[in-house]
Amino acid sequence: MAATAAELGVDSFAADVTDPEQVQRLADHVVARHGKIDVAVNNAGVGPTARIRDLTLDDWRWMIDVNLFGVIHGIHSFLPVLTSNPHGGYIVNTASMAGLTTIPGVDMAAYTAAKMGVVGITEILAAELAADGASVGASVLCPGPVLSHINSGLRSRPADQQGALTETDPLTEAEGPLADLEWKDPLEAGTLVIDGIRSGRLHLITHPELWWAVGDRFAAIERAFDITAR
């Protein structure tokens, strides 16, 4: 982290996003150092996989603590700072394409549970901010495969937790349309986020070609409503 911060010419501050007190200290540090916060991005995430039948309760708790409560803690600490800005601000929560759909054969139940929560929270947050007339916007980033280090998250898992999660990447063994997906460069994803902030778009999508998966899920739900209405 220190090397990356030096390369970018920015500050760094280590914080465990599963600990609300550490996230609050991060927010306090940034305000003390810079006087305000204009944009907050809740991006920390881990992506190990396992089938539901093999997941331990420790697996579920850790995945949800990082991927969902990490975002909740970020909102809790940073939103008051953003709304206090005279000129407003912006908050971006990183979810995943798994926050919009499920993909058969991909063992991402704990990950999907958390990321669908992030999508729902951000949609409600954006609606509440708009209803309040706040000068703060919110977007949710739903990336497909990006060349990041999300699959090295087990290195930060508490040593006293036991579970079945592994860091094998399910997309590297995928067949059909998933096998042909382009892995995006992080700079491309970052540019999308900047454009989304400037335009105020709610949903930020790195791989529009994955609409087939999302559209199939929505179509199945629509059919269920049609059957219920008869």
N, C-alpha and C positions, 0 to 999 in steps of 0.2 A: 504494500500500500504506500509506504514511504517513497519507494522508487517511482511509482506511478505519479504520485503527487508532485515529486520533484520534476519529472518529465513535463507535466502539465503546468507547472508553476503555480500550484494551488496549495492550500492547507490540507492537512489530513488529521483525522481524529478517530481513534478506534472505539467502536461501540458494538455491543452485542444487542441486536435488534429484538431479541426475545426478552430483554430486561428493560422495562419501561423507565427505570431510573437512569440507566446508561443513555437511553435515547433522549431523555430530558436534559441530561448533562451535555449531550451533543448540541441540542438546540440552544441551550444557554451559552455554550462556548462560541457558537457562530454569531449569536447576537452580541455577545461581549466583544468579539473580535471585529465584527463588520457593522454593527449597529442595527442591522435588519436582515431579513431573509426575503428574497423575491420569488424564488422557485425552490420547491422541495420535491425531491424525487425518491420515492420509496421503491428501491430497486433490489435490495438484498433478497436472495432466494437460494434454495437448494432443490436438487432434482433427482435424488435416488429413487429407484423403483422396486416394487415387489407386488406380488399378487395379494389380494385382500385376505385370502385364507392364511397367508404366511405373516401378515403384518402383526407386530406386537403393539400393545397400547403405547409403549415408548416410541415406536415408529410414528404412530398417528400424532402423538403429542408434539414430537420434535418437528415434524413436517408442518404442522399447523401453527406451532409457535413461531417458526421462522417465516413461513410464506404468508400466513394470514395475520397473526398477531404482530409480526414485524411491521406490517402496513398499518394496523390499528394503532400501534404505539407511535408510529411516525405521524399519523394524522392527529393523534391526541396532543402531541408535543408541538408540532409545527403549525397546525391550522390556526391557533390563536395568534401566533406571531404574524402569519400572513394576513389575517383579517384586520390586524391592527395597523397595517401599512396604509398610509394616506393614499397611495397609488395602487393598492391591491397587490395581488400576487397570483401564484399558480401552484398547483399540486398535481403531480403525476404518480400514479400507482402502477407498478409493473405486475401484470397478471400473466397471461399466456394464452395461446390458442386453446389450451386445455380449460381455460375459463369460459369458453364459448361452446365447446362441444366435447364429446368423448369419442375416442377412436378405438374400435375393437382390436384386441390383441396387444394393446399397449398398456402395461401394468402400472398405471399412474393414478390409482384411486386416491391416495392421500394427497398427492400433488394437485389433482383435479379438484378435490374438495376445497382445498385452500384457495386455489386460483378462481374458482367460480365465486367464492366468497368475496374476493378482491374486486371482481367485476361488479357484483351486486352492490357492494359498499360504495364504490366510486360512482355508479349511476345514481344512487340515492344522494350521495354527497353533492354531486353536480346539480341535482334538482333542488336540493335544499338551499344551496348557495344562490341559485337563480331566483328562487322564491323570496329569499331575504334581500335581494337586490345587492348582494355582496359584490365587491370588485375583485373577487377571487374565483378563478376557474379551476376545473378539475378534468383530467383525462385519465383513461386507463389504457396502458400499452398491452396489446395482446400479440406478442411475437410468436412466430413459428421458430424454426431452428436458427439460432444466431451463434456465431463463433465466440462463445463466452466460456467461463470456467464454472458454470453452474454444476457440472458433473464432478466437481472436486469438493463438494460440500461436506462429505462425510469426515473430512479432516477436522472440521470444527464441531463435530457432534460431541456432546459430553461423554467422557470415557465410561461413566457408570451406567450408560444406557445400552441395552441389548436389543437387537432386532434383526430383521431379515432384509433390510434395504441394501441394495447394491447400486453401484454407479455404472452399470452397463447401460449404454445409450440405446433405447428401444428403436430410435429412428434409423440407426446405422444398419439394423437388420430388417428394416421394413421392406415390404414389397408393394407393387402397384404404384399409385400416384405419390405416396409418401417417399418412395425410394428416389424419385426424381426431383425432390425439392432442393432448391438452392439454399445453401447455408449463407446467411447474410453476414456481412462485416459489421462489427459493432458501430463503426462510424456511420453506416447507412441507417441503422436503427436509431442512433442518436440524432441524425438529421431529421428523421421522421418525427421524433419527439419535439424537436425545436419547431418544426413546421406546425405540429399539432397545437403547441402552446400559442403560437402566433395567430393561428386561425380559430382557436377555441374548439377544436373537434373533440368529441367525447371519447370515441373509440379509435385507437391508433393501431393499424394493422400492417405488419411487415410483409405478409404473404397473402395477398388477395386471392391467389390461386387456390387457397385452401377453403374458399367459400363452399365448395361442394360438400365438405364435411359438416360445416355449420348449417348450410342450407338443408341437407338431409335431415339433420336433427330437428330443425325448426319445422320442416314439412311433416315429420312424424308427429310432432306435438300438435300441429294444425289439424292433422287427420284425427287425432284423439279428441279434439274439441268438436270437430264435425260429427263424430260418432256420438258424443255426449249430448249434443244439441238435438239429435233426432228424437 
